[in-house]
């Protein structure tokens, strides 16, 4: 068995190969003058793990090209961050069900698929092959533990994300709650924990995706007004679009971290070990 990766996921693929004690396939990428992607990889292996997150459309094309190279192999496909997965319903007439469209393409011709904390688990059904979602609650909790916070409060950004917060909090026997938005007037809202007060406490805002950071930044400023001692934010997937890191820092958030499903400077913990255990 060997590991091959797209350009997006080279670090995670290397860590995964180390955890499994298997080789990484040397892969070379370039673009033609018209923008088309060209890839050349080593001789196909009997069993291969293809690893690649989808953040932009080129990432998807790279995955499809690697699948074609190894079409005669037994393929295990790892999609650490699956772009387009958030469009898991047709909200308006004439819209595509983007998660279904992408999953069907990726699942074709592979033996199994692994995702990481996918936004909506029902998407797994669209792969039409064995599909498993892997949770990073354990390494996320281990990272939070390194912050040496005194009895931290784990806060989910909304009730829908509470399951991840509870999973992470259970590892450290920490308190867990979720943020609730209360409209005060036509122009004013208040964001605060549903049940647990934050006064004098270290708070960790935990979410599966840190996208623009707007919710976390707004919440942080209000939580400081409510007496929070320090505020940290931890995400599984660090999309960090539209100046998100600067927005979070300017809101007074003490630390910003994510996993290496999307490789960032703030990727402080890895998905490799958990994925290796599943493989």
C-alpha positions as CSV (number, residue, x, y, z in Angstrom):
1,X,0.0,0.0,0.0
2,X,1.2,3.5,-0.8
3,X,-0.1,7.1,-0.3
4,X,-0.5,9.7,-3.0
5,X,-1.8,13.2,-2.5
6,X,-3.0,16.3,-4.3
7,X,-1.0,19.5,-3.9
8,X,-3.5,20.7,-1.3
9,X,-2.8,17.8,1.2
10,X,0.9,17.0,0.9
11,X,1.7,17.5,4.6
12,X,-1.3,15.4,5.9
13,X,-0.4,12.6,3.4
14,X,3.2,12.6,4.6
15,X,2.1,12.3,8.2
16,X,-0.4,9.6,7.3
17,X,2.3,7.6,5.5
18,X,4.5,7.9,8.6
19,X,1.7,6.7,10.9
20,X,1.1,3.7,8.6
21,X,4.8,3.1,7.8
22,X,4.2,3.1,4.1
23,X,5.8,5.1,1.2
24,X,4.5,8.3,-0.4
25,X,4.3,8.3,-4.2
26,X,6.4,10.9,-5.9
27,X,3.9,13.1,-7.9
28,X,4.7,16.1,-10.1
29,X,2.2,18.7,-11.0
30,X,2.1,21.5,-13.6
31,X,-0.3,23.6,-15.6
32,X,-0.5,24.0,-19.3
33,X,-0.6,27.6,-20.7
34,X,-4.4,27.3,-21.0
35,X,-4.7,26.5,-17.3
36,X,-5.4,22.8,-17.6
37,X,-3.7,20.6,-14.9
38,X,-1.1,18.0,-15.8
39,X,0.0,15.3,-13.3
40,X,2.5,12.5,-13.5
41,X,2.9,9.9,-10.7
42,X,5.0,6.8,-10.1
43,X,4.0,3.4,-11.4
44,X,0.6,2.4,-9.9
45,X,0.4,0.3,-6.8
46,X,-1.9,-2.6,-6.1
47,X,-3.4,-0.7,-3.2
48,X,-3.3,3.1,-3.0
49,X,-4.6,5.7,-0.6
50,X,-5.5,9.0,-2.4
51,X,-5.6,12.0,-0.1
52,X,-6.9,15.4,-1.1
53,X,-9.0,18.2,0.4
54,X,-11.3,20.2,-1.9
55,X,-11.1,23.9,-1.2
56,X,-11.2,25.1,-4.9
57,X,-12.3,23.5,-8.1
58,X,-8.7,22.6,-9.2
59,X,-8.5,20.4,-6.1
60,X,-11.4,18.3,-7.4
61,X,-9.8,18.0,-10.8
62,X,-6.5,16.8,-9.2
63,X,-8.4,14.1,-7.3
64,X,-10.1,12.9,-10.5
65,X,-6.8,12.8,-12.4
66,X,-5.2,10.7,-9.6
67,X,-8.2,8.4,-9.6
68,X,-7.7,7.8,-13.3
69,X,-4.0,7.1,-12.9
70,X,-4.8,4.4,-10.3
71,X,-8.0,3.1,-11.9
72,X,-6.6,-0.4,-11.9
73,X,-5.8,-0.2,-8.1
74,X,-7.8,-0.8,-5.0
75,X,-8.4,2.8,-4.0
76,X,-9.1,4.2,-0.6
77,X,-10.1,7.8,-1.0
78,X,-9.6,10.3,1.8
79,X,-11.3,13.7,1.4
80,X,-10.2,15.5,4.6
81,X,-12.2,18.6,3.8
82,X,-15.0,18.3,1.2
83,X,-15.9,21.5,-0.4
84,X,-19.5,21.8,-1.7
85,X,-20.7,19.5,1.1
86,X,-22.6,22.4,2.8
87,X,-25.0,22.6,-0.1
88,X,-26.7,19.3,1.0
89,X,-30.2,20.4,0.1
90,X,-31.9,22.2,-2.8
91,X,-33.0,25.3,-0.9
92,X,-34.5,27.0,-3.9
93,X,-35.9,25.8,-7.3
94,X,-33.2,25.5,-9.9
95,X,-30.3,24.9,-7.5
96,X,-28.0,21.9,-7.7
97,X,-27.6,19.5,-4.8
98,X,-23.9,20.2,-4.9
99,X,-22.9,17.7,-2.2
100,X,-24.6,14.9,-4.2
101,X,-23.0,15.9,-7.5
102,X,-19.4,15.9,-6.0
103,X,-19.9,12.8,-3.9
104,X,-21.1,10.7,-6.9
105,X,-18.1,11.7,-9.0
106,X,-15.7,11.0,-6.2
107,X,-17.2,7.7,-5.1
108,X,-17.2,6.2,-8.6
109,X,-14.4,3.6,-9.0
110,X,-13.1,3.6,-5.4
111,X,-13.5,0.9,-2.8
112,X,-14.1,3.2,0.1
113,X,-14.2,6.9,1.1
114,X,-13.2,8.6,4.3
115,X,-14.2,12.2,5.2
116,X,-13.4,14.1,8.3
117,X,-16.1,15.8,10.3
118,X,-18.2,16.4,7.2
119,X,-20.7,19.2,7.7
120,X,-23.7,16.9,7.2
121,X,-23.4,13.1,7.5
122,X,-26.3,12.4,5.2
123,X,-23.9,13.3,2.3
124,X,-22.1,10.0,2.9
125,X,-25.0,8.2,1.2
126,X,-24.3,9.9,-2.1
127,X,-20.9,8.3,-2.6
128,X,-22.6,5.0,-3.5
129,X,-19.6,3.1,-2.0
130,X,-18.5,2.4,1.6
131,X,-18.2,5.8,3.2
132,X,-17.1,6.7,6.7
133,X,-16.9,10.0,8.5
134,X,-14.0,10.3,10.9
135,X,-14.2,12.6,13.9
136,X,-11.2,14.6,15.2
137,X,-12.8,15.2,18.6
138,X,-9.9,13.3,20.3
139,X,-7.0,15.3,18.8
140,X,-8.9,18.5,19.2
141,X,-9.4,17.8,22.9
142,X,-5.8,16.9,23.2
143,X,-4.8,20.2,21.7
144,X,-7.1,22.2,24.0
145,X,-5.5,20.4,26.9
146,X,-2.1,21.8,25.9
147,X,-3.5,25.3,26.4
148,X,-3.4,24.8,30.1
149,X,-6.7,26.6,30.6
150,X,-8.4,26.4,34.0
151,X,-11.7,24.5,33.7
152,X,-12.4,25.7,30.1
153,X,-16.0,26.2,28.9
154,X,-16.4,24.6,25.4
155,X,-18.9,26.6,23.4
156,X,-20.5,25.6,20.1
157,X,-21.6,28.4,17.8
158,X,-25.2,27.1,17.7
159,X,-27.3,24.2,18.9
160,X,-26.8,22.3,15.6
161,X,-23.0,22.1,16.3
162,X,-23.5,21.0,19.9
163,X,-22.7,17.3,19.2
164,X,-19.1,18.1,18.3
165,X,-18.7,20.3,21.4
166,X,-20.1,17.6,23.6
167,X,-17.7,15.0,22.1
168,X,-14.7,17.2,22.7
169,X,-15.8,18.3,26.1
170,X,-16.3,14.7,27.2
171,X,-12.6,13.9,26.7
172,X,-11.6,16.6,29.2
173,X,-14.6,16.4,31.5
174,X,-15.2,20.1,30.7
175,X,-18.4,22.1,30.7
176,X,-20.1,22.5,27.3
177,X,-22.8,24.9,26.1
178,X,-23.9,26.6,22.9
179,X,-24.3,30.2,21.8
180,X,-27.7,31.6,21.6
181,X,-28.6,34.7,19.7
182,X,-31.3,36.9,21.2
183,X,-32.7,39.9,19.3
184,X,-33.0,42.9,21.5
185,X,-34.3,45.3,18.8
186,X,-34.5,45.7,15.1
187,X,-30.8,46.4,15.0
188,X,-29.4,44.9,18.1
189,X,-28.7,41.2,19.0
190,X,-27.1,39.7,22.0
191,X,-25.0,36.5,21.8
192,X,-24.5,34.5,25.0
193,X,-24.3,30.9,26.2
194,X,-27.6,29.2,26.6
195,X,-27.1,28.1,30.2
196,X,-23.5,28.4,31.5
197,X,-22.2,31.9,32.5
198,X,-18.8,32.9,31.2
199,X,-17.8,35.4,33.9
200,X,-14.2,34.7,35.0
201,X,-13.8,31.7,32.7
202,X,-11.6,30.6,29.9
203,X,-13.8,29.9,26.8
204,X,-13.1,27.8,23.7
205,X,-15.4,28.5,20.8
206,X,-15.4,25.2,18.9
207,X,-16.7,24.6,15.3
208,X,-16.3,22.2,12.5
209,X,-15.5,25.0,10.0
210,X,-13.9,28.4,10.6
211,X,-14.9,30.2,7.4
212,X,-15.0,34.0,7.6
213,X,-14.8,34.1,11.4
214,X,-17.7,36.5,11.6
215,X,-19.7,34.5,14.1
216,X,-16.7,33.8,16.4
217,X,-15.5,37.4,16.3
218,X,-18.9,38.9,17.1
219,X,-19.4,36.3,19.9
220,X,-15.9,36.9,21.3
221,X,-16.5,40.6,21.8
222,X,-19.9,40.0,23.5
223,X,-18.4,37.3,25.7
224,X,-15.7,39.6,26.9
225,X,-18.4,42.1,27.8
226,X,-20.0,39.3,29.9
227,X,-16.7,38.8,31.8
228,X,-14.9,36.0,30.0
229,X,-11.3,35.8,31.1
230,X,-9.9,34.6,27.8
231,X,-11.3,33.3,24.5
232,X,-9.8,30.8,22.1
233,X,-11.2,29.4,18.9
234,X,-10.7,25.9,17.6
235,X,-11.9,24.6,14.3
236,X,-11.6,21.3,12.5
237,X,-11.3,22.8,9.1
238,X,-9.6,26.2,8.8
239,X,-11.1,27.7,5.6
240,X,-10.2,31.2,6.9
241,X,-11.7,33.1,4.0
242,X,-12.0,36.9,3.5
243,X,-9.5,37.9,6.2
244,X,-10.9,35.6,8.9
245,X,-7.6,35.3,10.8
246,X,-7.2,39.1,11.1
247,X,-10.9,39.4,12.0
248,X,-10.6,36.9,14.8
249,X,-7.3,38.4,16.1
250,X,-8.7,41.9,16.2
251,X,-11.7,40.6,18.2
252,X,-9.3,39.7,21.0
253,X,-9.3,36.0,20.5
254,X,-6.2,34.7,22.3
255,X,-5.4,31.7,20.0
256,X,-6.8,30.4,16.7
257,X,-6.2,26.8,15.7
258,X,-7.4,24.1,13.3
259,X,-6.3,20.7,12.1
260,X,-4.3,19.9,9.0
261,X,-7.3,18.9,6.9
262,X,-6.6,22.3,5.3
263,X,-2.9,23.1,5.8
264,X,-2.5,26.5,7.5
265,X,0.1,28.2,9.6
266,X,-2.4,27.7,12.5
267,X,-2.8,23.9,11.9
268,X,-1.9,22.9,15.4
269,X,-3.1,19.3,15.4
270,X,-3.3,16.5,12.8
271,X,-5.9,14.2,11.4
272,X,-3.2,11.6,10.4
273,X,-3.2,9.3,13.5
274,X,-7.0,9.0,13.6
275,X,-7.2,8.3,9.9
276,X,-4.4,5.7,10.2
277,X,-6.4,3.9,12.8
278,X,-9.4,3.6,10.5
279,X,-7.3,2.5,7.6
